[in-house]
């Protein structure tokens, strides 16, 4: 079934073909257009993102937030691992793509960082060891079918230490389907992805270039998110709502008791 189809192979292909564009879909980050200036701007955007994350945590969750051990789930090429490494003693970058992880490792080694480790993701998060006092994930779960992403969301919370802080991003609303509050029917999603897959294969062939791998955009049910957080004992959180054009998303900031 399309909705539960594994996207792992797609992301391995993205890592081999266009790793930086896969993180931020800007044509300037295409592998054949990437410049040192573009790469610098890419990593600067990661620093700005992490500044905002820490500012929100210190404003709304913990004014003295100073994590020691952090996890970036879906780290890609290390855009957010690098600024995390400057803010805590031990950082793990986790990704489903071994090629992406290798690129992160190159970026880490180029900066002579010694406090970053790497873990290959799976549905059980089996390579994670122990607990983390900061778990972060941004523009990642949306690319994972919800049936798998729900399991991962729960397991990320399981790996948080008592008193640890989470900053987890999800997509929840597609504005082209306003009547059901952005929750597209499963049958329609299947038809849309089938059509997009045919178009994605046909157009590059007509233009004489290589087709991009699939990049799914999956909305999550907010009832599931809230129920999962409540089941973990979380009673308060800060939510940052974001507008990505035709899609709405949120970053949930919370402390695990």
C-alpha positions as CSV (number, residue, x, y, z in Angstrom):
1,X,0.0,0.0,0.0
2,X,1.4,3.4,-0.9
3,X,0.7,5.1,2.4
4,X,2.9,2.6,4.2
5,X,5.5,2.1,1.5
6,X,9.0,2.4,2.8
7,X,10.7,5.7,1.8
8,X,14.1,4.4,3.0
9,X,15.4,3.7,-0.5
10,X,14.2,7.2,-1.7
11,X,16.3,8.9,0.9
12,X,19.4,6.8,0.2
13,X,19.0,7.9,-3.4
14,X,18.6,11.5,-2.4
15,X,21.8,11.2,-0.4
16,X,23.7,9.9,-3.4
17,X,22.2,12.3,-5.9
18,X,21.4,15.6,-4.3
19,X,21.9,15.6,-0.5
20,X,21.8,19.4,0.2
21,X,18.8,20.0,-2.0
22,X,17.0,17.2,-0.3
23,X,17.4,19.1,3.0
24,X,16.3,22.5,1.7
25,X,14.6,22.4,-1.7
26,X,16.4,25.4,-3.2
27,X,17.8,25.0,-6.7
28,X,21.0,26.8,-5.6
29,X,21.7,23.7,-3.5
30,X,21.5,21.2,-6.4
31,X,24.7,19.2,-6.6
32,X,25.6,20.6,-10.0
33,X,25.1,24.2,-8.8
34,X,26.4,24.1,-5.3
35,X,29.0,26.8,-4.5
36,X,31.1,27.5,-1.4
37,X,29.0,30.5,-0.8
38,X,25.8,28.5,-1.1
39,X,27.1,25.9,1.2
40,X,28.1,28.6,3.8
41,X,24.6,30.0,3.6
42,X,23.2,26.5,4.1
43,X,25.0,26.0,7.4
44,X,24.4,29.6,8.5
45,X,20.7,28.9,8.2
46,X,21.2,25.9,10.6
47,X,22.8,28.1,13.2
48,X,20.0,30.6,12.9
49,X,17.5,27.8,13.3
50,X,19.1,26.5,16.5
51,X,19.4,30.0,17.9
52,X,15.6,30.3,17.6
53,X,15.0,26.9,19.1
54,X,17.1,27.6,22.2
55,X,15.5,31.1,22.5
56,X,12.0,29.5,22.5
57,X,13.0,26.8,25.0
58,X,14.5,29.3,27.4
59,X,11.6,31.7,27.0
60,X,8.8,29.1,27.4
61,X,10.2,25.9,28.9
62,X,13.4,26.3,30.9
63,X,15.1,29.6,31.3
64,X,18.4,27.9,32.2
65,X,18.3,25.2,29.5
66,X,21.8,23.8,29.1
67,X,21.6,20.3,27.7
68,X,24.5,17.9,27.9
69,X,23.5,15.2,25.5
70,X,21.4,15.8,22.3
71,X,19.9,14.0,19.4
72,X,19.1,15.4,16.0
73,X,16.7,12.9,14.4
74,X,16.9,13.0,10.6
75,X,20.1,14.9,10.5
76,X,20.7,14.9,6.8
77,X,24.0,16.5,6.0
78,X,24.5,17.9,9.4
79,X,23.0,21.4,9.1
80,X,21.7,21.3,12.6
81,X,24.2,18.8,14.1
82,X,26.9,21.4,13.8
83,X,25.3,24.2,15.9
84,X,24.1,21.6,18.4
85,X,27.7,20.4,18.9
86,X,28.6,23.9,20.0
87,X,25.9,23.9,22.6
88,X,26.3,20.5,24.4
89,X,28.9,17.9,25.3
90,X,27.6,15.0,23.2
91,X,25.5,15.0,20.0
92,X,24.2,12.2,18.0
93,X,23.2,12.7,14.4
94,X,20.7,10.0,13.2
95,X,19.5,9.4,9.7
96,X,18.0,6.6,7.6
97,X,20.5,7.3,4.7
98,X,24.1,6.0,5.2
99,X,25.2,8.4,2.4
100,X,23.7,11.3,4.3
101,X,25.4,10.2,7.5
102,X,28.7,10.0,5.6
103,X,28.3,13.5,4.4
104,X,27.5,14.7,7.9
105,X,30.7,12.9,9.1
106,X,32.7,14.7,6.4
107,X,31.3,18.1,7.6
108,X,32.0,17.3,11.2
109,X,35.6,16.1,10.5
110,X,36.3,19.2,8.4
111,X,35.6,21.3,11.5
112,X,37.6,19.0,13.8
113,X,34.6,18.4,16.1
114,X,35.1,15.6,18.6
115,X,31.7,15.5,20.3
116,X,29.5,14.1,17.5
117,X,28.6,10.5,16.9
118,X,26.4,9.0,14.2
119,X,23.6,6.4,14.2
120,X,21.7,4.8,11.4
121,X,17.9,5.1,11.9
122,X,15.4,2.3,11.8
123,X,11.8,1.9,13.0
124,X,13.1,0.7,16.4
125,X,15.8,3.4,16.8
126,X,17.9,0.4,17.7
127,X,21.3,2.2,17.4
128,X,20.4,4.8,20.1
129,X,21.9,4.1,23.5
130,X,20.6,5.6,26.7
131,X,18.6,8.8,27.3
132,X,19.0,12.3,25.9
133,X,18.2,15.6,27.6
134,X,17.5,17.3,24.2
135,X,15.8,15.6,21.3
136,X,15.3,17.7,18.1
137,X,13.7,16.9,14.7
138,X,12.8,19.4,12.0
139,X,11.2,18.9,8.6
140,X,11.8,15.1,8.9
141,X,8.7,13.3,10.1
142,X,6.7,14.8,7.3
143,X,8.7,12.7,4.9
144,X,7.8,9.5,6.7
145,X,4.4,7.8,6.2
146,X,2.3,8.5,9.3
147,X,1.9,4.8,10.1
148,X,5.7,4.6,10.6
149,X,6.1,8.1,11.9
150,X,3.8,7.5,14.8
151,X,6.0,4.7,16.1
152,X,9.1,6.8,15.7
153,X,7.4,9.8,17.5
154,X,6.7,7.6,20.5
155,X,10.2,6.1,20.6
156,X,11.8,9.5,20.4
157,X,9.9,10.4,23.6
158,X,10.9,7.1,25.2
159,X,14.6,8.1,24.6
160,X,14.2,11.4,26.4
161,X,15.6,11.6,29.9
162,X,13.4,12.8,32.8
163,X,13.5,16.6,32.7
164,X,14.7,16.4,29.1
165,X,13.3,18.8,26.4
166,X,11.9,17.9,23.0
167,X,11.6,20.1,20.0
168,X,9.7,18.0,17.4
169,X,8.2,19.3,14.1
170,X,5.2,17.8,12.3
171,X,3.1,18.7,9.3
172,X,-0.6,18.7,10.2
173,X,-2.6,20.5,7.5
174,X,-2.7,20.8,3.8
175,X,-4.5,24.0,2.8
176,X,-5.6,22.6,-0.6
177,X,-8.1,20.4,1.3
178,X,-9.6,23.0,3.8
179,X,-12.9,21.2,4.4
180,X,-11.5,18.3,6.4
181,X,-9.0,20.6,8.0
182,X,-6.2,19.5,5.7
183,X,-6.6,15.8,6.4
184,X,-6.7,14.4,2.9
185,X,-8.5,11.1,2.5
186,X,-6.2,8.1,2.3
187,X,-7.7,7.1,-1.1
188,X,-7.0,10.5,-2.5
189,X,-3.5,10.6,-1.1
190,X,-2.8,7.3,-2.9
191,X,-4.1,8.7,-6.2
192,X,-2.1,11.9,-5.8
193,X,1.1,10.1,-5.2
194,X,0.6,7.7,-8.1
195,X,0.0,10.7,-10.4
196,X,3.0,12.6,-9.1
197,X,5.2,9.5,-9.5
198,X,4.3,9.2,-13.2
199,X,4.8,12.9,-13.7
200,X,8.2,12.8,-11.9
201,X,9.4,10.0,-14.2
202,X,8.0,11.5,-17.4
203,X,9.0,15.1,-17.3
204,X,12.8,14.6,-16.7
205,X,12.8,11.9,-19.4
206,X,11.3,14.5,-21.9
207,X,13.9,17.0,-20.8
208,X,16.7,14.6,-21.0
209,X,17.7,14.7,-17.3
210,X,17.7,12.3,-14.4
211,X,14.5,12.1,-12.3
212,X,14.4,13.0,-8.7
213,X,13.6,10.4,-6.1
214,X,10.2,10.6,-4.4
215,X,9.8,13.0,-1.5
216,X,6.6,12.4,0.4
217,X,4.8,15.1,2.4
218,X,2.7,13.5,5.1
219,X,0.3,15.2,7.5
220,X,0.0,13.8,11.1
221,X,-3.2,13.7,13.2
222,X,-2.9,16.1,16.0
223,X,-5.1,13.9,18.3
224,X,-2.3,11.3,18.1
225,X,0.3,13.9,18.9
226,X,-1.5,15.3,21.9
227,X,-2.5,11.8,23.2
228,X,1.1,10.6,23.0
229,X,2.5,13.6,24.8
230,X,-0.2,13.3,27.5
231,X,0.5,9.6,27.9
232,X,4.1,10.5,28.6
233,X,3.0,12.7,31.4
234,X,3.5,16.0,29.6
235,X,0.9,18.6,30.7
236,X,2.3,21.8,29.2
237,X,4.1,22.7,26.0
238,X,4.8,25.6,23.7
239,X,3.7,25.4,20.0
240,X,5.2,27.3,17.1
241,X,2.9,27.3,14.1
242,X,4.5,27.6,10.7
243,X,3.1,28.2,7.2
244,X,4.9,26.5,4.3
245,X,2.7,27.9,1.5
246,X,0.1,25.2,1.0
247,X,1.0,23.3,4.1
248,X,0.8,24.1,7.8
249,X,3.1,22.6,10.4
250,X,4.1,23.0,14.1
251,X,7.1,22.6,16.3
252,X,6.2,21.3,19.7
253,X,8.4,22.2,22.6
254,X,7.9,20.3,25.9
255,X,9.7,18.9,28.9
256,X,9.3,15.3,29.9
257,X,8.6,14.9,33.6
